[in-house]
Amino acid sequence: MTAIELAVAAPAPKRLQWMTATVREVIEETSRVRSLVIDVPGWSGHRAGQHVDVRLTGEDGYQAQRSYSIASAPETPDLVITVERIIEGEVSPYLAGEVRPGDRFELRGPIGGYFVWTVPLDGHLFLVAGGSGIAPLMAMLRHRAAANSDTPATLLYSSRTAEDIIYRAELERLDWQVGTKVVHTLTRMQPAGWSGFSRRIDRAMLEATCFPVVVRPRIFVCGPTPLVEVAARALRDIGHSQNLIKTERFGPTGGSYG
Amino acid sequence: MDDGKNRAMPLDGNAEGGLLRELFAPEMTAAEITCDGCGAVAAVGAINVYGTAMGAVFRCALCDTVVLRLTHTPAGLFLDMRGARRLFVASSEL
């Protein structure tokens, strides 16, 4: 192969450009959370854990921009973002409220090379999510399932109530798959006969659910800032290497950037 | 003094990956940055970032030194890296 052919096979990265996204489908996940299936002509594909920036422009030219994790697996043609409605947010009330199929907005991505997991990384996978922080971790679980990976994976997922659990039915199906375990904790209200945890994530809960330190699990934590900081500190205290713990904080309000 | 730190709790550097890509062609959150304050080496995506209306301030997670400051102005984009000793991008990202 000549040098010219090599250059064609591996194009140099380009600076990100804003693209036009069109909403194809709106999926109600919970009363406050929606997933949007979007079409982006020229989309280059993504890796599990990456996000996109969304920019809305008002009639007066005012612009608001937020980041949203990609929830879909790289293997599927659909690009899906999951948005939680933040009451005082600038972008989420539209994306998780008024948006309709056919609507268009500006988007750039995929973004991120740090909070990313791909099947070839192998090893045990331990995921910790709070609220809508599940989105990038769901992309990892979907990617793992689509690639038929037998990497052992455990998800510890904190929600306020059972009704607030995003992707609930899909997580139940995943829990039945060999090598996958889904553990819920409900912090505010639990249904009758609830068998999961009933408190905020703490060290004891992480010790009970995470893989042993000796197997060196890759750990991804995503959610509101307080949850992420408590979980990351406890995991380090348990003995997990800082290098294996990757975090994505959503901010103090528990919303994904509003 | 408002140095961008008082606005809110920090997010992780990955939150501003898009802003970095306005200037850099490669994906920058996986790049390693060496703090000039304490010598700590960390992924850009792992250090603290304080977003502002005009840009973002990146701080060392260990010693809080400002290692990167990106500011949008009507005139253009400013990058201030006085607090960074070195930025390393792996060949796989180039």
HADDOCK unambig.tbl for C-alpha pairs under 7 A between the chains (distance, minus, plus):
assign (segid A and resid 12 and name CA) (segid B and resid 94 and name CA) 6.63 0.50 0.50
assign (segid A and resid 13 and name CA) (segid B and resid 25 and name CA) 5.54 0.50 0.50
assign (segid A and resid 13 and name CA) (segid B and resid 26 and name CA) 5.54 0.50 0.50
assign (segid A and resid 13 and name CA) (segid B and resid 94 and name CA) 6.74 0.50 0.50
assign (segid A and resid 14 and name CA) (segid B and resid 25 and name CA) 4.96 0.50 0.50
assign (segid A and resid 15 and name CA) (segid B and resid 21 and name CA) 5.77 0.50 0.50
assign (segid A and resid 15 and name CA) (segid B and resid 22 and name CA) 6.23 0.50 0.50
assign (segid A and resid 15 and name CA) (segid B and resid 24 and name CA) 6.46 0.50 0.50
assign (segid A and resid 15 and name CA) (segid B and resid 25 and name CA) 4.49 0.50 0.50
assign (segid A and resid 16 and name CA) (segid B and resid 21 and name CA) 5.86 0.50 0.50
assign (segid A and resid 16 and name CA) (segid B and resid 22 and name CA) 6.37 0.50 0.50
assign (segid A and resid 53 and name CA) (segid B and resid 18 and name CA) 6.82 0.50 0.50
assign (segid A and resid 111 and name CA) (segid B and resid 17 and name CA) 5.86 0.50 0.50
assign (segid A and resid 111 and name CA) (segid B and resid 18 and name CA) 5.94 0.50 0.50
assign (segid A and resid 112 and name CA) (segid B and resid 14 and name CA) 5.99 0.50 0.50
assign (segid A and resid 112 and name CA) (segid B and resid 17 and name CA) 5.83 0.50 0.50
assign (segid A and resid 112 and name CA) (segid B and resid 27 and name CA) 6.53 0.50 0.50
assign (segid A and resid 112 and name CA) (segid B and resid 29 and name CA) 5.75 0.50 0.50
assign (segid A and resid 113 and name CA) (segid B and resid 27 and name CA) 6.22 0.50 0.50
assign (segid A and resid 113 and name CA) (segid B and resid 29 and name CA) 5.48 0.50 0.50
assign (segid A and resid 113 and name CA) (segid B and resid 30 and name CA) 4.88 0.50 0.50
assign (segid A and resid 114 and name CA) (segid B and resid 14 and name CA) 6.88 0.50 0.50
assign (segid A and resid 114 and name CA) (segid B and resid 29 and name CA) 5.51 0.50 0.50
assign (segid A and resid 114 and name CA) (segid B and resid 30 and name CA) 4.71 0.50 0.50
assign (segid A and resid 114 and name CA) (segid B and resid 45 and name CA) 5.58 0.50 0.50
assign (segid A and resid 248 and name CA) (segid B and resid 12 and name CA) 5.80 0.50 0.50
assign (segid A and resid 249 and name CA) (segid B and resid 11 and name CA) 5.28 0.50 0.50
assign (segid A and resid 249 and name CA) (segid B and resid 12 and name CA) 6.02 0.50 0.50
assign (segid A and resid 250 and name CA) (segid B and resid 11 and name CA) 6.82 0.50 0.50
assign (segid A and resid 251 and name CA) (segid B and resid 9 and name CA) 6.82 0.50 0.50
assign (segid A and resid 251 and name CA) (segid B and resid 11 and name CA) 6.30 0.50 0.50
assign (segid A and resid 252 and name CA) (segid B and resid 9 and name CA) 6.58 0.50 0.50
